[in-house]
Amino acid sequence: MKFLLIVLLGWSVGLWAENNSSKEDNATGVRQEKVQVDEKAIKEQIEREKKYAKEQKFYQGDEYDLDVHKVDPKTLEKIPTIEPEYDFDMTDVYSD
């Protein structure tokens, strides 16, 4: 009877240890999955930050030399002035 009790006790301890280790493995798997999801979210946020930084450089114009496209006021004086035509006679359009 004592032998059967010892065997039964050993068997139940073995099952308990196996069940406990599978819970730990499951918890570790969940933690690893969560860490992978967090790393993915961090990488996505870093990419968004890089895109934002690039756009800000464009919007602020720090990297661009816009003085190249400035017009010299002296060259504007050489352009002839075009006088507008004020003869908007449209009577021929409405004639039958």
MOZICOR-V367868 format. One line per field, one symbol per residue. ss: DSSP state (H for helix, E for strand, L for the rest). phi: phi as a letter, one per 30 degrees, with the letter a starting at -180 (. if undefined). burial: b if it has 16 or more other ideal C-beta (glycine too) atoms within 10 Angstrom, else e. A space follows every 10 residues. Layout:
ss: ???
phi: ???
burial: ???
This chain:
ss: LHHHHHHHHH HHHHHHHHHH HHHHHHHHHH HHHHHHHHHH HHHHHHHHHH HHHHHHHHHH LLLLLHHHHL LLHHHHHLLL LLLLLLLLLL HHHHLL
phi: .ddddddddd dddddddddd dddddddddd dddddddddd dddddddddd dddddddddd idcccdddcd cddddddddd dcddccccdc dddcdd
burial: eeeeeeeeee eeeeeeeeee eeeeeeeeee eeeeeeeeee eeeeeeeeee eeeeeeeeee eeeeeeeeee eeeeeeeeee eeeeeeeeee eeeeee
